[in-house]
């Protein structure tokens, strides 16, 4: 049920642990703060973290007439969320499924959720280029308003895996909006000095080599980490931090939509 969705944004990475879910949730929250109507779809079936990050773990999905009703973060229904995490009894439950069952669930998420009129649908994906990604690409092939944001960390081992994700997007015909380097140094919450505890610049170099837009560097900031599980936007709680500046700039790179309209 994507007919009323103006823009679909996939958040991808070939590497696990680079912060895709944090980027996805903060992007969705930032758009909500800007007045847009947003959907956030978590298709990481084996490691759904969006319900925790948005403080929605106790919420349940409801059935409508032939479709699923997403969980809403706010009373104004400006941020709709769907995740397999809402279907599990406990965060400790494991999803032990083979490919065909994963494929079926993702198709249901894409076809049977009643998103209604959305400015943006953000899709948080698992790492890799396997069943989940192929299913998403097949179902979005005829959705012209779809594009991808690639997330990496600065280390070489992450860069090599993310390079494969870029190749995957190009082979499947999904336009790449740009690349974000996450965990780009440690930013002191007291003095704002940034220390490059891993390395830095790997994401920007990969973007240049791959000829895609570099969307910014997000440092490790303990204040941002403390927002996990609260469902609040960094741009609202910490408007002057580097992370908030990156997400505010990122909004300017998104496909154009004005709040409450196209």
QUIFEN-V566722 format. One record per backbone hydrogen bond with DSSP energy under -1.0 kcal/mol. CO is the residue of the C=O (numbers start at 1). NH is the residue of the N-H. E is the energy in kcal/mol with one decimal. If there is no record, write none. Layout:
CO_NH_E / CO_NH_E
This chain:
2_5_-1.7 / 4_118_-1.5 / 7_121_-2.5 / 8_147_-2.1 / 9_123_-2.8 / 10_149_-3.3 / 11_125_-1.5 / 12_151_-2.7 / 13_128_-1.1 / 19_23_-2.5 / 20_24_-3.0 / 21_25_-2.8 / 22_26_-2.5 / 23_27_-2.3 / 24_28_-2.4 / 25_29_-2.7 / 26_30_-2.2 / 27_31_-2.4 / 28_32_-2.1 / 29_33_-2.3 / 30_34_-1.3 / 31_36_-2.3 / 32_35_-1.7 / 37_119_-2.3 / 37_120_-1.7 / 38_80_-2.7 / 39_122_-3.3 / 40_82_-2.3 / 41_124_-2.7 / 43_45_-1.7 / 49_53_-2.6 / 50_54_-2.1 / 51_56_-3.5 / 52_55_-1.7 / 53_231_-1.5 / 56_59_-2.0 / 62_69_-3.3 / 64_66_-1.6 / 67_64_-3.9 / 68_114_-3.0 / 69_62_-1.1 / 71_81_-3.3 / 74_77_-1.4 / 78_38_-3.3 / 79_73_-2.5 / 80_40_-2.7 / 81_71_-2.6 / 82_42_-3.0 / 83_86_-1.5 / 84_87_-1.8 / 90_93_-1.6 / 98_102_-1.8 / 99_103_-2.8 / 100_104_-2.1 / 101_105_-2.1 / 102_106_-2.4 / 103_107_-2.2 / 104_108_-1.9 / 105_109_-2.3 / 106_110_-2.1 / 107_111_-2.3 / 108_112_-3.1 / 112_68_-3.0 / 113_115_-1.5 / 118_6_-2.4 / 120_39_-2.4 / 121_9_-3.0 / 122_41_-3.1 / 123_11_-2.7 / 124_43_-2.6 / 130_134_-2.6 / 131_135_-2.6 / 132_136_-2.1 / 133_137_-2.7 / 134_138_-2.6 / 135_139_-2.0 / 136_140_-1.7 / 140_143_-2.2 / 143_146_-1.1 / 145_8_-2.2 / 147_10_-2.7 / 148_177_-3.2 / 148_178_-1.0 / 149_12_-2.8 / 150_180_-2.9 / 152_182_-3.6 / 155_159_-2.2 / 156_160_-2.3 / 157_161_-1.0 / 158_162_-2.6 / 159_163_-2.1 / 161_165_-1.0 / 162_166_-1.8 / 163_167_-1.8 / 164_168_-2.3 / 165_169_-2.3 / 166_170_-2.0 / 167_171_-2.3 / 168_172_-2.0 / 169_174_-2.1 / 175_148_-2.3 / 178_150_-2.6 / 179_215_-3.3 / 180_152_-2.3 / 181_218_-3.2 / 183_185_-1.8 / 185_220_-3.5 / 186_195_-2.7 / 188_192_-2.1 / 193_188_-2.8 / 195_186_-3.2 / 195_197_-1.7 / 201_205_-2.4 / 202_206_-2.3 / 203_207_-2.3 / 204_208_-2.2 / 205_209_-2.6 / 206_210_-2.7 / 207_212_-2.5 / 213_179_-2.5 / 216_181_-2.4 / 218_184_-2.7 / 220_187_-3.0 / 221_224_-1.2 / 221_225_-1.9 / 222_226_-1.8 / 224_227_-1.3 / 225_228_-1.2 / 227_230_-2.1 / 233_237_-2.4 / 234_238_-3.0 / 238_241_-1.5 / 241_245_-1.8 / 242_246_-2.2 / 243_247_-2.2 / 244_248_-2.5 / 245_249_-2.2 / 246_250_-2.4 / 247_251_-1.5 / 250_253_-1.5 / 258_261_-2.1
